Amino acid sequence: MASYYYLVSSLPELRADGEMPLTYEQFLKLCQSNVSEENYHRLENLTLASDDGPLVREWGSFYRMLIKELAHQRSLNLGRSYTAVYEKDGLISQAVSAAMSAKNPLEAERILLEYEFDTLDSLVGLHMFDDHVLFGYAIKLKLLERMTSFEQEKGKSEFTTLLDGIQQSVYSL
């Protein structure tokens, strides 16, 4: 198993409530000369739903359960049945319930992001300078990248437009 003393110690800290200190492309450039060709290829192709690589399998299992629980609770909120069979986890259900109770979609995403970061920290555990830490960092960076794609003003504007359309439809009845 490779050791990445310099690489890992030189990476800026990632926080669920913080900004992205570097892009994923910048991260890949730092990794290029420090990781094996196989791991670099895995990092290049990494998505939040990936399941190939150290730590990534465990993350993938968690992430699939999270997505299914989200689908389940969203279906229930819409009054629809959810027939897909999946393994339920009490902690995931609680986190999703908390997100579903949030005052707005952006707050819900922040709740889930915090939970995902905590889960990654748990999966990394006591690993310090190895593949687990590196891939955990990469997944956190992908999560932050996703979070920065949400634009609050644009989302609020779109929500207002949709709400106005619904109100006009209701009033025209």
GROMACS elastic network, one bead per residue, 0.5 to 0.9 nm:
[ bonds ]
;  ai    aj funct       b0    kb
    1   130     6  0.69224   500
    1   131     6  0.73344   500
    2    35     6  0.77756   500
    2    36     6  0.83348   500
    2   129     6  0.81653   500
    2   130     6  0.58002   500
    2   131     6  0.67682   500
    3     6     6  0.88218   500
    3   128     6  0.87746   500
    3   129     6  0.53146   500
    3   131     6  0.75797   500
    4     7     6  0.52562   500
    4     8     6  0.57562   500
    4     9     6  0.80988   500
    4    34     6  0.72940   500
    4    35     6  0.79891   500
    4   128     6  0.87466   500
    4   130     6  0.57975   500
    4   131     6  0.80121   500
    4   134     6  0.81615   500
    5     8     6  0.57006   500
    5     9     6  0.60401   500
    5    10     6  0.84892   500
    5   128     6  0.83660   500
    5   129     6  0.54055   500
    5   130     6  0.81150   500
    6     9     6  0.53050   500
    6    10     6  0.60127   500
    6    11     6  0.87929   500
    6    34     6  0.89710   500
    6   129     6  0.85818   500
    7    10     6  0.52888   500
    7    11     6  0.65114   500
    7    30     6  0.73731   500
    7    31     6  0.73852   500
    7    34     6  0.70821   500
    7   129     6  0.83803   500
    7   134     6  0.87823   500
    8    11     6  0.54112   500
    8    12     6  0.87260   500
    8   128     6  0.82142   500
    8   129     6  0.61878   500
    8   130     6  0.83191   500
    8   133     6  0.76631   500
    8   134     6  0.69258   500
    8   137     6  0.88643   500
    9    12     6  0.81027   500
    9   129     6  0.80850   500
   11    14     6  0.87941   500
   11    27     6  0.83537   500
   11    30     6  0.88426   500
   11   137     6  0.88758   500
   12    21     6  0.65657   500
   12    22     6  0.79680   500
   13    21     6  0.78513   500
   14    17     6  0.87236   500
   14    18     6  0.69760   500
   14    19     6  0.78430   500
   14    20     6  0.71599   500
   14    21     6  0.74244   500
   14   137     6  0.77733   500
   14   140     6  0.71747   500
   14   141     6  0.73588   500
   14   144     6  0.84236   500
   15    19     6  0.74485   500
   15    20     6  0.84107   500
   15   114     6  0.85730   500
   15   117     6  0.79445   500
   15   140     6  0.84924   500
   15   144     6  0.85917   500
   16    19     6  0.81471   500
   16   110     6  0.76370   500
   16   113     6  0.61761   500
   16   114     6  0.54146   500
   16   115     6  0.88899   500
   16   116     6  0.87310   500
   16   117     6  0.64953   500
   16   140     6  0.83307   500
   16   143     6  0.87089   500
   16   144     6  0.72925   500
   17   110     6  0.77816   500
   17   113     6  0.86294   500
   17   114     6  0.76568   500
   18    21     6  0.84943   500
   18   144     6  0.85903   500
   19    22     6  0.88625   500
   19   144     6  0.76730   500
   19   148     6  0.82454   500
   20    23     6  0.68552   500
   20   141     6  0.73515   500
   20   144     6  0.62868   500
   20   145     6  0.71899   500
   20   148     6  0.79725   500
   22    25     6  0.81312   500
   22    26     6  0.61062   500
   22    27     6  0.67850   500
   22   141     6  0.83656   500
   23    26     6  0.51580   500
   23    27     6  0.63246   500
   23    28     6  0.87159   500
   23   141     6  0.77024   500
   23   145     6  0.76124   500
   24    28     6  0.61837   500
   24    29     6  0.86916   500
   24   138     6  0.77065   500
   24   141     6  0.65659   500
   24   142     6  0.71168   500
   24   145     6  0.77270   500
   25    28     6  0.50445   500
   25    29     6  0.63311   500
   25    30     6  0.87891   500
   25    44     6  0.88363   500
   26    29     6  0.51043   500
   26    30     6  0.64290   500
   26    31     6  0.87639   500
   27    30     6  0.51563   500
   27    31     6  0.63167   500
   27    32     6  0.87137   500
   27   138     6  0.79532   500
   27   141     6  0.86848   500
   28    32     6  0.59732   500
   28    40     6  0.76967   500
   28    43     6  0.73554   500
   28    44     6  0.70978   500
   29    32     6  0.51939   500
   29    33     6  0.78011   500
   30    33     6  0.70100   500
   30    34     6  0.72685   500
   31    34     6  0.50661   500
   31    35     6  0.57700   500
   31    36     6  0.89845   500
   31    40     6  0.70001   500
   31    43     6  0.87761   500
   32    35     6  0.61929   500
   32    36     6  0.82038   500
   32    37     6  0.81117   500
   32    40     6  0.64068   500
   33    36     6  0.81122   500
   33    37     6  0.89898   500
   34    40     6  0.88508   500
   35    38     6  0.81268   500
   35    39     6  0.62331   500
   35    40     6  0.60652   500
   35   131     6  0.89357   500
   36    39     6  0.52680   500
   36    40     6  0.60544   500
   36    41     6  0.85582   500
   37    40     6  0.50430   500
   37    41     6  0.61477   500
   37    42     6  0.86471   500
   38    41     6  0.52133   500
   38    42     6  0.63492   500
   38    43     6  0.87522   500
   39    43     6  0.60906   500
   39    44     6  0.84979   500
   39    53     6  0.75078   500
   39   131     6  0.83969   500
   40    43     6  0.50123   500
   40    44     6  0.60756   500
   40    45     6  0.86605   500
   41    44     6  0.50251   500
   41    45     6  0.63163   500
   41    46     6  0.84960   500
   42    45     6  0.52803   500
   42    46     6  0.58750   500
   42    52     6  0.71296   500
   42    53     6  0.67886   500
   43    47     6  0.86256   500
   43    53     6  0.87496   500
   43   135     6  0.75209   500
   43   138     6  0.73055   500
   44    47     6  0.89119   500
   45    50     6  0.82901   500
   46    49     6  0.80364   500
   46    50     6  0.59287   500
   46    51     6  0.86704   500
   46    52     6  0.84127   500
   46    56     6  0.88979   500
   46   138     6  0.80844   500
   46   139     6  0.78663   500
   46   142     6  0.84366   500
   47    50     6  0.51598   500
   47    51     6  0.87879   500
   47   139     6  0.77110   500
   47   142     6  0.72558   500
   48    51     6  0.87011   500
   48    56     6  0.88998   500
   48    59     6  0.84175   500
   48    60     6  0.74636   500
   48    63     6  0.75853   500
   48   139     6  0.66441   500
   48   142     6  0.69141   500
   48   143     6  0.74588   500
   49    56     6  0.87949   500
   49    59     6  0.83481   500
   49    60     6  0.57333   500
   49    61     6  0.88868   500
   49    63     6  0.68440   500
   49    64     6  0.74072   500
   50    53     6  0.84305   500
   50    56     6  0.66119   500
   50    57     6  0.75459   500
   50    59     6  0.83234   500
   50    60     6  0.60136   500
   51    54     6  0.88273   500
   51    55     6  0.84992   500
   51    56     6  0.50743   500
   51    58     6  0.76380   500
   51    59     6  0.73582   500
   51    60     6  0.50732   500
   51    61     6  0.78097   500
   52    55     6  0.85041   500
   52    56     6  0.58372   500
   52    57     6  0.59326   500
   52    60     6  0.85869   500
   53    56     6  0.51287   500
   53    57     6  0.64358   500
   53   131     6  0.85328   500
   53   132     6  0.88530   500
   53   135     6  0.78546   500
   54    57     6  0.67891   500
   54    58     6  0.83078   500
   54   131     6  0.60780   500
   54   132     6  0.56223   500
   54   134     6  0.89813   500
   54   135     6  0.68341   500
   54   136     6  0.88917   500
   55    58     6  0.54204   500
   55    59     6  0.61891   500
   55    60     6  0.85824   500
   55   120     6  0.88155   500
   55   123     6  0.70457   500
   55   124     6  0.72800   500
   55   131     6  0.78234   500
   55   132     6  0.53239   500
   55   133     6  0.83563   500
   55   135     6  0.65520   500
   55   136     6  0.68902   500
   56    60     6  0.58318   500
   56    61     6  0.85298   500
   56   132     6  0.83107   500
   56   135     6  0.69081   500
   56   136     6  0.77849   500
   56   139     6  0.82973   500
   57    60     6  0.50165   500
   57    61     6  0.63164   500
   57    62     6  0.87444   500
   58    61     6  0.52479   500
   58    62     6  0.64026   500
   58    63     6  0.86398   500
   58   123     6  0.74496   500
   59    62     6  0.51047   500
   59    63     6  0.59567   500
   59    64     6  0.85469   500
   59   119     6  0.83622   500
   59   120     6  0.72945   500
   59   123     6  0.76334   500
   59   136     6  0.86626   500
   59   139     6  0.87158   500
   60    63     6  0.50047   500
   60    64     6  0.60576   500
   60    65     6  0.85837   500
   61    64     6  0.53696   500
   61    65     6  0.64395   500
   61    66     6  0.87655   500
   62    65     6  0.52331   500
   62    66     6  0.62142   500
   62    67     6  0.87704   500
   62    92     6  0.86882   500
   62   119     6  0.84521   500
   63    67     6  0.61677   500
   63    68     6  0.85917   500
   63   116     6  0.84938   500
   64    67     6  0.51712   500
   64    68     6  0.61863   500
   64    69     6  0.85713   500
   65    68     6  0.51606   500
   65    69     6  0.60914   500
   65    70     6  0.85651   500
   65    86     6  0.72279   500
   65    87     6  0.68252   500
   65    88     6  0.72046   500
   65    89     6  0.77329   500
   65    92     6  0.76943   500
   66    69     6  0.51272   500
   66    70     6  0.61485   500
   66    71     6  0.86487   500
   66    89     6  0.88136   500
   66    92     6  0.62089   500
   66    93     6  0.80643   500
   66    96     6  0.77185   500
   67    70     6  0.50553   500
   67    71     6  0.62147   500
   67    72     6  0.85858   500
   68    71     6  0.50313   500
   68    72     6  0.60627   500
   68    73     6  0.86538   500
   68    84     6  0.82599   500
   68    85     6  0.89666   500
   68    86     6  0.70333   500
   68    87     6  0.88296   500
   68    88     6  0.88599   500
   69    73     6  0.61285   500
   69    74     6  0.84178   500
   69    86     6  0.83173   500
   69    88     6  0.74327   500
   69    89     6  0.86446   500
   69    92     6  0.73049   500
   69    93     6  0.64556   500
   69    96     6  0.70489   500
   70    73     6  0.53078   500
   70    74     6  0.59854   500
   70    75     6  0.84226   500
   70    93     6  0.83421   500
   70    96     6  0.62299   500
   70    97     6  0.86435   500
   70   100     6  0.85804   500
   71    74     6  0.51682   500
   71    75     6  0.60183   500
   71    76     6  0.86200   500
   71    82     6  0.77936   500
   72    75     6  0.52029   500
   72    76     6  0.63266   500
   72    77     6  0.87644   500
   72    81     6  0.80951   500
   72    82     6  0.56352   500
   72    83     6  0.85462   500
   72    84     6  0.83056   500
   73    76     6  0.50340   500
   73    77     6  0.61727   500
   73    78     6  0.86433   500
   73    82     6  0.85293   500
   73    93     6  0.85548   500
   73    96     6  0.76766   500
   73    97     6  0.75768   500
   73   100     6  0.79266   500
   74    77     6  0.50483   500
   74    78     6  0.62827   500
   74    79     6  0.86899   500
   74    80     6  0.85782   500
   74   100     6  0.79916   500
   75    78     6  0.51119   500
   75    79     6  0.62526   500
   75    80     6  0.50040   500
   75    81     6  0.62001   500
   75    82     6  0.61049   500
   76    80     6  0.55287   500
   76    81     6  0.63860   500
   76    82     6  0.73354   500
   77    80     6  0.75283   500
   77   100     6  0.89740   500
   78    81     6  0.87724   500
   82    85     6  0.85231   500
   88    92     6  0.77882   500
   88    93     6  0.74045   500
   89    92     6  0.53631   500
   89    93     6  0.61541   500
   89    94     6  0.87267   500
   90    93     6  0.50415   500
   90    94     6  0.61993   500
   90    95     6  0.86944   500
   91    94     6  0.51080   500
   91    95     6  0.62325   500
   91    96     6  0.86144   500
   92    95     6  0.51255   500
   92    96     6  0.61173   500
   92    97     6  0.84806   500
   92   115     6  0.86705   500
   93    96     6  0.51826   500
   93    97     6  0.60366   500
   93    98     6  0.85976   500
   94    97     6  0.50202   500
   94    98     6  0.61686   500
   94    99     6  0.86357   500
   95    98     6  0.51214   500
   95    99     6  0.62778   500
   95   100     6  0.86348   500
   95   111     6  0.75595   500
   95   112     6  0.68435   500
   95   115     6  0.69140   500
   96   100     6  0.60384   500
   96   101     6  0.85703   500
   96   108     6  0.85577   500
   96   111     6  0.85104   500
   96   112     6  0.71622   500
   97   101     6  0.62159   500
   97   102     6  0.88028   500
   98   101     6  0.51510   500
   98   102     6  0.65007   500
   98   108     6  0.76674   500
   98   111     6  0.73834   500
   98   112     6  0.86042   500
   99   102     6  0.52032   500
   99   103     6  0.88492   500
   99   105     6  0.82806   500
   99   107     6  0.74452   500
   99   109     6  0.70502   500
   99   110     6  0.81955   500
   99   111     6  0.56988   500
   99   112     6  0.64070   500
  100   103     6  0.85402   500
  100   104     6  0.88733   500
  100   105     6  0.83617   500
  100   108     6  0.64068   500
  101   104     6  0.84927   500
  101   108     6  0.76326   500
  102   105     6  0.70743   500
  102   106     6  0.85252   500
  102   107     6  0.59076   500
  102   108     6  0.52206   500
  102   109     6  0.89897   500
  102   111     6  0.82052   500
  103   106     6  0.85652   500
  103   107     6  0.66557   500
  103   108     6  0.76057   500
  104   107     6  0.54276   500
  104   108     6  0.63975   500
  104   109     6  0.88936   500
  105   109     6  0.62396   500
  105   110     6  0.86929   500
  106   109     6  0.50663   500
  106   110     6  0.63214   500
  106   111     6  0.87583   500
  106   147     6  0.89232   500
  106   150     6  0.77574   500
  106   152     6  0.74172   500
  106   155     6  0.89255   500
  107   110     6  0.50092   500
  107   111     6  0.62785   500
  107   112     6  0.87226   500
  108   111     6  0.51222   500
  108   112     6  0.63229   500
  108   113     6  0.85781   500
  109   112     6  0.51265   500
  109   113     6  0.60049   500
  109   114     6  0.86243   500
  109   147     6  0.76088   500
  110   114     6  0.61656   500
  110   115     6  0.85907   500
  110   147     6  0.80475   500
  111   114     6  0.53000   500
  111   115     6  0.63712   500
  111   116     6  0.87247   500
  112   115     6  0.50133   500
  112   116     6  0.60617   500
  112   117     6  0.85816   500
  113   116     6  0.50104   500
  113   117     6  0.61326   500
  113   118     6  0.85703   500
  113   143     6  0.71575   500
  113   144     6  0.81370   500
  113   147     6  0.80617   500
  114   117     6  0.51569   500
  114   118     6  0.62192   500
  114   119     6  0.86343   500
  115   118     6  0.50771   500
  115   119     6  0.61455   500
  115   120     6  0.86351   500
  116   119     6  0.50241   500
  116   120     6  0.61699   500
  116   121     6  0.86144   500
  116   140     6  0.82576   500
  116   143     6  0.83591   500
  117   120     6  0.50723   500
  117   121     6  0.61840   500
  117   122     6  0.86185   500
  117   140     6  0.66416   500
  117   143     6  0.85511   500
  118   121     6  0.50759   500
  118   122     6  0.62586   500
  118   123     6  0.86897   500
  119   122     6  0.50197   500
  119   123     6  0.61758   500
  119   124     6  0.86344   500
  120   124     6  0.60596   500
  120   125     6  0.84142   500
  120   136     6  0.61698   500
  120   137     6  0.86398   500
  120   139     6  0.82300   500
  120   140     6  0.77143   500
  121   124     6  0.51760   500
  121   125     6  0.61242   500
  121   136     6  0.76981   500
  122   125     6  0.50283   500
  122   126     6  0.86889   500
  123   126     6  0.88979   500
  123   132     6  0.82597   500
  123   136     6  0.80544   500
  124   127     6  0.58136   500
  124   128     6  0.83227   500
  124   132     6  0.57821   500
  124   133     6  0.59523   500
  124   135     6  0.89291   500
  124   136     6  0.65290   500
  125   128     6  0.84847   500
  125   132     6  0.88204   500
  125   133     6  0.87887   500
  127   130     6  0.65846   500
  127   131     6  0.85344   500
  127   132     6  0.65211   500
  127   133     6  0.62357   500
  128   132     6  0.81367   500
  128   133     6  0.62158   500
  129   132     6  0.80329   500
  129   133     6  0.62748   500
  129   134     6  0.76241   500
  130   133     6  0.56158   500
  130   134     6  0.64184   500
  130   135     6  0.88340   500
  131   135     6  0.59814   500
  131   136     6  0.82782   500
  132   135     6  0.53614   500
  132   136     6  0.59283   500
  132   137     6  0.84647   500
  133   136     6  0.50350   500
  133   137     6  0.60447   500
  133   138     6  0.85723   500
  134   137     6  0.51384   500
  134   138     6  0.62466   500
  134   139     6  0.87909   500
  135   139     6  0.61717   500
  135   140     6  0.85496   500
  136   139     6  0.52190   500
  136   140     6  0.62356   500
  136   141     6  0.86084   500
  137   140     6  0.51123   500
  137   141     6  0.61514   500
  137   142     6  0.86592   500
  138   141     6  0.50438   500
  138   142     6  0.62565   500
  138   143     6  0.87062   500
  139   143     6  0.62058   500
  139   144     6  0.86587   500
  140   144     6  0.62242   500
  140   145     6  0.84936   500
  141   144     6  0.50863   500
  141   145     6  0.60352   500
  141   146     6  0.85936   500
  142   146     6  0.62113   500
  142   147     6  0.86296   500
  143   146     6  0.51081   500
  143   147     6  0.62322   500
  143   148     6  0.87526   500
  144   148     6  0.61472   500
  144   149     6  0.86900   500
  145   148     6  0.52658   500
  145   149     6  0.65850   500
  146   149     6  0.53003   500
  146   150     6  0.73699   500
  147   150     6  0.57232   500
  147   151     6  0.89157   500
  148   151     6  0.73006   500
  150   154     6  0.82850   500
  150   155     6  0.74746   500
  151   154     6  0.53735   500
  151   155     6  0.59807   500
  151   156     6  0.84986   500
  152   155     6  0.50979   500
  152   156     6  0.59990   500
  152   157     6  0.85022   500
  153   156     6  0.50530   500
  153   157     6  0.60666   500
  153   158     6  0.85652   500
  154   157     6  0.50742   500
  154   158     6  0.61659   500
  154   159     6  0.85568   500
  155   158     6  0.50821   500
  155   159     6  0.60329   500
  155   160     6  0.85337   500
  156   159     6  0.50232   500
  156   160     6  0.61150   500
  156   161     6  0.85832   500
  157   160     6  0.51311   500
  157   161     6  0.62048   500
  157   162     6  0.86735   500
  158   161     6  0.50551   500
  158   162     6  0.61789   500
  158   163     6  0.85284   500
  159   162     6  0.51314   500
  159   163     6  0.60186   500
  159   164     6  0.84989   500
  160   163     6  0.50272   500
  160   164     6  0.60013   500
  160   165     6  0.85330   500
  161   164     6  0.51780   500
  161   165     6  0.62736   500
  161   166     6  0.87549   500
  162   165     6  0.51114   500
  162   166     6  0.62863   500
  162   167     6  0.86500   500
  163   166     6  0.50840   500
  163   167     6  0.60856   500
  163   168     6  0.85579   500
  164   167     6  0.50450   500
  164   168     6  0.61080   500
  164   169     6  0.85868   500
  165   168     6  0.51789   500
  165   169     6  0.62604   500
  165   170     6  0.86984   500
  166   169     6  0.50746   500
  166   170     6  0.62045   500
  166   171     6  0.86305   500
  167   170     6  0.50616   500
  167   171     6  0.60608   500
  167   172     6  0.85117   500
  168   171     6  0.51051   500
  168   172     6  0.60528   500
  168   173     6  0.88162   500
  169   172     6  0.52479   500
  169   173     6  0.66826   500
  170   173     6  0.55065   500
